[in-house]
Amino acid sequence: MKAVHRIYLLALCLALLAPFAHAAGLADKVQEHTLKNGMKLLMVERHTSPTVAAWIRFKVGSADERSDERGLAHLLEHMLFKGTKTLGTTDYAAEKPLLDKIEQTAQLLMLEKAKREKGDQAKINQLKKELDSLEKDAEKYVVKEEFAQIYARNGGSGYNAFTSKDGTTYLINMPANKMELWAAIESDRMKNAVLREFYTERDVVMEERRRSYDTEPEGELWENFLATAFVAHPFGQPTIGWMSDIENLSRNKAETFLHKYYAPNNAIVAVVGDIDPQRIITLVEKYFGVIAPGTPVGPVAVEEPRQRGEKRIEVLADAEPQLMIGFHKPTLPAADDYVFDVIDMLLADGRTSRLYKKMVVEKQLVTDVSSFTAPGSRYPNLFVIAATPRAPHTVQEVESAIYEELERLKKEPVTERELQQILNKLEFEESRQMLSNGGLARNLTEYEATAGTWRYLIEHRQRVAAVTPADVARVAQKYLVRENRTIGVITKQEVAK
C-alpha cells in the first residue's frame, strides 16, 4: 500500500471513530446547573467553531391542555414571536389599552357566536367590524419580527420553534460572543411576553389547519387515525387543535396558560458550543435567575383504556391509497420500549430492512414503507407502520404482507447478525446526530424532558444491546396482535361523471 493511501485510510478511520469517542465521553462533557427557580441548564463545551446552539425546551405540550384549551400550546408557539413590553412595540403604554379593548370585543363576539343559530347576526357583524377597526388601530404600534431582526443583525441563524404533544422548544444558533444578547432577549420573552396581534395570528393558525389538515388527505388521515387509537388520552387530540377549538381560544385564556407553565421551573436550557461554562452560568443566573417559577406541569392523570378489538378508520379522498397500522405500546424508559427500537430498525430502517426488501424490492407491493413511534414519548404511545401501495396492488394486499412479516417476528428468532447490524447503525446514527451543536442540544433537552434525564443518550445503546431474540418474539406476541391494532386507510374516491 502506498504511503499516501495509508495516510488517507488512517485519517478516514479517525474521522469515523471521532463521533463514537464523543458519544462515549458525553457523560464527562455535559455540565449541569440548576437555578433556585428550578430552571435546568445543560452545557457542553466544544471549540470546533466560534458558534453556540441555544435551545430552550418548555415541558408543556398539547398533551397538557384541557378540553377547552386544545391548540393553545401551538398557538402560543406563534405568539411568543410577537415581542414583549419593550420589543415588538413602539409604545407599549399606548398599545396596552387598545389590546384590552380588542380582548373585550373578541370575548363578546365569541360569546354571541357560541349561541349558534340563536345568536344575533346583526350584533355579530357589528362586533366583527369593531374588532377589525381596533386591530387596525393597534397595528401602528407593532414592530414586526423584531426578535428575528435583532438576532439576524447579530449573526444569529436558524431562529425557530416547534410544538409537539410533549413540549415546546425555541432555538437559535449564535456567535459565541453574542450570548449575553441571547440571555437578555430570551429572559425578557419569558418574563414580559405580550400576546399582541392575537386574533390576527389565530386566523393564521386556522388557515394553517385548513391547508395542512382539512384539505390535505394525509393530514386528515393522521388526525383521525390518532383520534381513533386514543379514545381517552389527550394523545388523540391534534396539536394544532380542531377548528372549533381554535375559533374559541382567547387571549385571556392563552395568557393564563402562558403565565402558569412557561416559566423557569418547567424549562430546560441546553447551550452547546464555543463557551466558557462558568460564564454561561453567570449570564443565565443574571438574566433568568430573577424570574419567579410557575406551576409545575403535572402528569396527565387519564390512562388510555386497554384496547379490546381492532379499530378501523377510512378517509375517502381524491388521493392515492395510503395505509397506517398502529399498535399500542409502552414508552421510555420501560424495558419493552427498547425492544420496539429493535423491531423498528429491523422492519423498516433502510434498504436492508425486512419490510423494504420484501415489499419494495421483491414483491414490489409498495413505493415506500416506514415505521416509527408516535405521537409522543411522555406517555404510552403507538408503534406505527405506514405504506403506500404501488398500483395495481391494493391496500388489502399490502396489509396482509405486513402481517406476514409481523408473524415472522413472533415465530422465527432474529439472528445475531441482524442484531449486530442494528447496533452498528444505531451507534452511527446517534453519533451523527451529536456532531452538530444543534443536534446535541436538541437531544439533551428532548431526553431531559421526556425520559427525565439526558443520560438516556448514554444508556440507550447499552439497553438496546441487551435485547435478545427471545425479547423480540415475546414483545411481538404481546403487542403486535389484532385486538391491539388500529388501521387507517385513504381510499381513492371515485369522482362522479
C-alpha positions in Angstrom: 0.0 0.0 0.0 1.3 3.4 -0.9 2.2 5.8 1.9 -0.4 8.3 0.7 -3.1 5.7 0.8 -2.1 4.6 4.3 -2.3 8.2 5.5 -5.7 8.6 3.8 -7.0 5.4 5.4 -5.8 6.4 8.8 -7.5 9.8 8.5 -10.7 8.2 7.4 -10.7 5.8 10.4 -10.0 8.6 12.8 -12.9 10.6 11.3 -15.2 7.7 11.6 -14.1 7.0 15.2 -14.4 10.6 16.4 -18.2 10.6 16.8 -18.1 7.4 18.7 -15.4 8.7 21.0 -17.5 11.8 21.6 -20.6 9.7 22.4 -18.6 7.6 24.8 -17.3 10.7 26.6 -20.6 12.5 26.8 -21.0 11.7 30.5 -17.9 13.7 31.3 -18.7 16.6 28.9 -22.2 17.6 29.9 -22.2 20.1 32.8 -25.4 20.7 34.7 -26.6 23.7 36.7 -30.0 24.2 38.3 -31.2 27.7 39.3 -33.1 28.3 42.5 -36.2 28.9 40.5 -36.0 25.4 39.1 -34.6 26.1 35.6 -32.2 23.3 34.4 -29.1 24.3 32.4 -27.1 21.8 30.4 -23.8 22.8 28.8 -21.3 21.2 26.5 -18.1 23.0 25.7 -17.0 22.4 22.1 -14.4 24.7 20.4 -14.7 23.5 16.8 -16.2 26.8 15.7 -17.0 30.2 17.3 -20.7 29.4 17.5 -23.2 28.3 20.0 -26.6 26.4 19.8 -29.0 27.6 22.4 -32.2 25.6 22.9 -35.0 26.3 25.5 -37.4 23.4 26.0 -40.6 24.0 28.0 -42.1 20.8 29.4 -45.6 21.7 28.3 -47.2 20.5 25.1 -50.6 19.8 23.6 -51.0 16.7 25.9 -51.2 19.1 28.8 -54.2 21.1 27.6 -57.6 20.7 29.0 -60.5 20.1 26.6 -61.2 23.9 26.4 -57.6 24.7 25.8 -56.9 22.4 22.7 -54.5 24.2 20.4 -53.2 26.7 22.9 -49.6 25.3 23.1 -49.3 25.5 19.3 -50.8 29.0 19.1 -48.6 30.2 21.9 -45.6 29.0 19.9 -46.7 31.5 17.3 -47.5 34.2 19.8 -44.2 34.2 21.6 -42.5 35.6 18.5 -44.7 38.7 18.8 -42.5 40.5 21.3 -42.6 41.8 24.8 -43.3 45.1 26.6 -40.1 46.6 25.1 -39.6 44.6 21.9 -42.1 44.4 19.1 -43.8 47.7 20.0 -43.1 51.4 19.6 -45.1 52.4 22.6 -46.5 49.7 24.9 -48.2 52.2 27.3 -50.3 53.5 24.4 -50.7 50.0 22.9 -52.0 48.2 26.0 -55.4 50.0 26.3 -56.1 49.0 22.7 -55.1 45.4 23.4 -57.6 45.4 26.3 -60.4 46.7 24.1 -59.6 44.1 21.5 -59.9 41.4 24.1 -63.2 42.7 25.4 -64.7 42.9 21.9 -63.4 39.5 20.9 -64.9 37.9 24.1 -68.3 39.4 23.3 -68.0 38.2 19.7 -67.1 34.6 20.7 -70.0 34.7 23.3 -72.5 35.7 20.7 -71.2 33.2 18.1 -71.4 30.4 20.6 -75.2 30.8 20.6 -75.1 29.4 17.1 -78.5 29.7 15.4 -79.8 31.7 18.4 -77.1 34.3 18.0 -77.9 37.9 16.9 -76.3 38.1 13.4 -76.5 41.9 13.3 -74.6 42.0 16.7 -72.1 39.6 15.4 -71.5 41.7 12.3 -71.1 44.8 14.3 -68.7 43.2 16.8 -66.6 41.9 13.9 -66.4 45.4 12.4 -65.4 46.8 15.8 -62.7 44.1 16.2 -61.3 44.8 12.8 -61.1 48.5 13.5 -59.4 48.0 16.8 -56.9 45.6 15.4 -56.0 48.2 12.6 -55.6 50.9 15.3 -53.2 48.6 17.2 -51.1 47.8 14.2 -49.5 51.3 14.2 -47.6 50.3 17.4 -46.4 46.9 16.2 -42.8 46.4 15.1 -42.9 43.2 13.0 -40.4 40.4 13.7 -38.2 42.4 16.0 -36.8 39.4 17.7 -35.7 37.9 14.4 -34.3 41.2 13.1 -32.1 41.7 16.2 -30.8 38.1 16.0 -30.1 38.4 12.3 -28.2 41.7 12.7 -26.0 40.0 15.3 -25.2 36.9 13.3 -28.0 34.6 14.6 -29.3 31.8 12.4 -31.9 29.0 12.5 -34.2 31.0 14.7 -37.2 28.8 15.1 -39.6 26.9 17.4 -41.8 23.8 17.3 -44.6 22.3 19.4 -45.3 18.6 20.0 -47.5 16.6 22.3 -44.7 16.6 24.8 -43.3 20.1 24.8 -42.4 23.4 23.1 -38.9 24.4 22.0 -37.3 27.6 20.9 -33.9 27.5 19.3 -31.2 29.7 17.8 -27.6 29.5 16.7 -25.5 32.4 17.8 -21.9 33.7 17.5 -20.2 32.8 20.8 -19.6 36.4 21.6 -23.3 37.2 21.5 -24.6 35.0 24.3 -25.4 37.9 26.6 -27.8 39.2 23.9 -29.5 35.8 23.7 -29.9 35.7 27.5 -31.3 39.3 27.6 -33.8 38.5 24.8 -35.0 35.1 26.0 -35.3 36.1 29.6 -37.4 39.2 28.5 -39.6 36.9 26.5 -40.0 34.6 29.5 -40.9 37.5 31.8 -42.7 40.0 29.7 -44.2 38.3 26.6 -47.1 40.3 25.1 -49.6 38.4 23.0 -50.2 41.2 20.5 -52.0 40.5 17.2 -53.6 37.5 18.9 -56.7 37.3 16.9 -54.9 38.0 13.6 -52.5 35.2 14.4 -55.4 32.9 15.4 -56.7 33.4 11.9 -53.3 32.4 10.5 -53.4 29.2 12.5 -56.9 28.5 11.3 -55.7 28.8 7.7 -52.7 26.5 8.6 -55.3 24.0 9.8 -57.3 24.3 6.6 -54.3 23.9 4.4 -52.5 21.1 6.3 -55.4 19.0 7.6 -58.9 19.8 6.4 -58.0 19.9 2.7 -55.0 17.5 2.9 -56.0 13.8 2.9 -52.7 12.6 4.5 -53.2 15.1 7.4 -56.9 14.2 7.7 -55.9 10.5 7.9 -53.3 11.1 10.6 -55.6 13.2 12.8 -58.5 10.7 12.6 -56.1 7.7 13.0 -54.9 9.2 16.3 -58.3 10.1 17.4 -59.5 6.6 16.8 -56.5 5.0 18.5 -56.8 7.1 21.7 -60.3 7.5 23.0 -59.4 8.9 26.4 -55.8 10.1 26.5 -55.0 13.6 25.0 -52.5 12.0 22.7 -55.6 11.5 20.5 -56.2 15.2 20.1 -54.4 17.2 17.3 -51.6 19.5 18.5 -53.0 22.3 16.3 -56.5 21.7 17.8 -59.7 21.1 16.0 -61.1 24.1 14.0 -63.8 24.8 16.6 -61.2 24.7 19.4 -59.0 27.3 17.6 -62.1 29.5 17.0 -62.8 29.7 20.7 -59.3 30.4 22.0 -59.0 33.8 23.6 -56.0 36.0 24.6 -57.1 35.8 28.3 -57.0 32.0 28.2 -53.7 32.0 26.4 -52.1 34.4 28.9 -53.3 32.2 31.8 -51.8 29.1 30.2 -48.6 31.1 29.5 -48.0 32.5 32.9 -48.8 29.2 34.5 -46.5 26.9 32.6 -43.9 28.9 30.5 -41.7 29.5 33.5 -38.2 28.6 34.7 -39.3 25.5 36.7 -40.7 24.0 33.5 -37.7 25.0 31.3 -34.7 23.1 30.2 -31.9 25.1 28.5 -29.1 23.5 26.5 -26.1 25.6 25.5 -23.6 23.8 23.2 -20.6 25.2 21.5 -17.7 27.6 22.0 -18.5 28.5 25.6 -17.0 29.0 29.0 -19.5 27.1 31.2 -18.9 29.3 34.2 -19.6 32.4 32.2 -22.8 30.9 30.8 -23.9 30.1 34.4 -23.2 33.7 35.4 -25.2 35.0 32.4 -28.1 32.7 33.0 -28.2 33.4 36.7 -28.2 37.2 36.0 -31.0 37.2 33.4 -33.1 34.2 34.3 -32.5 33.8 38.0 -34.8 36.7 38.9 -37.8 35.2 37.2 -40.3 33.6 39.5 -41.2 29.9 39.0 -44.6 28.9 37.6 -46.8 26.0 38.2 -45.1 22.6 37.7 -46.5 20.7 34.7 -48.2 17.8 36.4 -48.6 14.3 34.9 -51.7 13.6 32.7 -53.9 11.5 35.1 -56.1 9.8 32.5 -54.9 6.5 31.2 -55.9 5.1 27.8 -58.1 2.0 28.5 -56.9 -1.3 27.1 -58.0 -1.8 23.5 -60.0 -5.0 23.1 -60.6 -5.1 19.4 -59.3 -4.0 16.1 -60.3 -0.4 15.1 -60.5 0.9 11.5 -60.8 4.4 10.1 -61.2 5.3 6.4 -60.8 8.6 4.7 -62.4 8.9 1.2 -60.4 11.4 -0.9 -59.2 12.1 -4.4 -55.8 10.9 -3.5 -53.6 7.8 -3.8 -54.3 5.0 -1.3 -52.4 5.0 2.0 -52.2 2.6 4.9 -51.3 3.0 8.5 -51.2 0.3 11.2 -50.7 1.3 14.8 -50.2 -0.8 17.9 -50.3 0.5 21.5 -47.1 0.1 23.3 -45.3 1.3 26.5 -43.0 4.3 26.4 -39.5 5.0 27.6 -37.9 4.0 29.9 -39.9 0.8 30.0 -37.8 -2.3 29.0 -40.2 -3.2 26.2 -39.7 0.3 24.6 -36.1 -0.7 23.9 -37.3 -3.9 22.2 -39.5 -1.8 20.0 -36.4 0.2 19.0 -35.0 -3.1 17.7 -38.2 -4.0 16.0 -38.5 -0.6 14.3 -35.0 -0.8 12.8 -35.4 -4.5 11.9 -38.6 -3.9 10.0 -38.2 -0.6 8.2 -34.8 1.2 8.7 -33.2 1.4 5.4 -32.9 -0.7 2.2 -31.7 -3.7 4.1 -34.7 -3.8 6.4 -37.2 -6.7 6.2 -40.2 -4.7 5.0 -38.3 -2.8 2.5 -36.6 -5.9 0.9 -39.8 -7.9 0.9 -42.4 -5.3 -0.1 -40.5 -2.7 -2.1 -37.8 -4.8 -3.8 -39.0 -8.4 -4.0 -42.8 -8.2 -4.3 -43.0 -4.5 -5.5 -46.2 -4.1 -3.5 -45.4 -0.6 -2.3 -43.5 2.5 -3.3 -42.4 3.1 0.2 -42.7 1.7 3.7 -41.7 3.1 7.1 -42.2 2.6 10.8 -42.0 5.0 13.7 -43.2 5.7 17.3 -45.9 8.4 17.7 -47.4 10.7 18.7 -45.3 11.5 21.8 -42.9 10.0 24.3 -44.0 11.0 27.8 -46.9 8.5 27.9 -47.7 5.1 26.3 -47.8 5.6 22.6 -48.1 3.7 19.2 -45.8 1.8 17.1 -46.9 2.7 13.5 -46.2 1.1 10.2 -47.1 3.2 7.1 -47.0 2.2 3.5 -48.1 3.5 0.1 -49.4 0.7 -2.3 -47.9 0.5 -5.8 -50.6 0.3 -8.4 -52.3 -2.0 -9.2 -51.7 -3.6 -5.8 -54.4 -2.8 -3.1 -54.3 -1.7 0.5 -55.6 -5.2 1.4 -52.6 -6.9 -0.3 -50.1 -4.6 1.5 -51.8 -5.1 4.9 -51.6 -8.9 4.5 -48.0 -8.7 3.6 -47.2 -6.6 6.6 -48.9 -9.1 8.9 -46.9 -11.9 7.4 -43.7 -10.1 8.4 -45.0 -9.5 11.9 -45.8 -13.2 12.3 -42.2 -13.9 11.4 -41.1 -11.8 14.3 -43.2 -14.0 16.6 -42.1 -17.4 15.3 -38.6 -17.0 13.8 -35.8 -15.9 16.1 -34.0 -12.7 15.0 -30.4 -13.6 14.1 -27.4 -12.4 16.0 -26.1 -10.8 12.7 -29.3 -8.7 12.4 -29.0 -7.6 16.0 -25.4 -6.6 15.5 -26.2 -4.7 12.3 -28.9 -2.8 14.2 -26.4 -1.8 16.9 -23.9 -0.7 14.4 -26.5 1.5 12.6 -27.8 2.8 15.9 -24.4 3.8 17.1 -23.5 5.6 13.9 -26.9 7.4 13.8 -26.7 8.5 17.4 -23.2 9.7 17.0 -24.1 11.6 13.7 -26.9 13.4 15.5 -24.4 14.7 18.1 -21.9 16.0 15.6 -23.7 19.3 15.3 -24.2 21.7 18.2 -27.9 21.9 17.4 -28.3 18.1 17.2 -26.7 17.6 20.6 -28.7 20.5 22.2 -31.9 19.0 20.8 -31.2 15.6 22.2 -30.2 16.9 25.6 -33.4 18.9 26.0 -35.6 16.2 24.5 -34.5 13.4 26.7 -34.1 15.5 29.9 -37.8 16.4 29.4 -39.2 13.1 28.2 -37.0 10.5 29.9 -36.3 12.5 33.0 -32.6 12.6 32.3 -30.3 13.4 29.3 -28.3 10.4 30.3 -30.8 8.3 28.3 -28.4 9.2 25.4 -25.7 7.2 27.1 -27.8 4.4 28.4 -29.9 3.8 25.2 -27.4 1.8 23.2 -26.5 -0.3 26.2 -30.1 -1.1 26.8 -30.7 -2.0 23.2 -27.6 -4.1 23.1 -29.1 -6.2 25.9 -32.2 -7.1 23.8 -32.3 -10.8 22.8 -34.1 -12.7 20.1 -36.4 -14.0 22.8 -37.3 -10.5 23.8 -38.3 -9.6 20.2 -40.5 -12.6 19.9 -42.1 -12.0 23.3 -42.9 -8.4 22.6 -44.2 -9.1 19.1 -46.5 -11.8 20.6 -47.7 -9.5 23.3 -48.3 -6.2 21.4 -48.4 -6.9 17.6 -51.8 -8.6 17.8 -55.2 -7.9 16.2 -57.0 -6.7 19.3 -54.3 -4.1 19.9 -54.2 -2.5 16.4 -55.7 0.5 14.7 -55.8 0.6 10.9 -56.2 3.8 8.9 -56.6 4.0 5.2 -57.1 6.5 2.4 -59.4 5.1 -0.2 -59.4 6.8 -3.6 -62.8 8.4 -4.1 -64.3 8.0 -7.5 -65.3 11.3 -9.0 -68.8 11.3 -10.3 -69.0 11.8 -14.1 
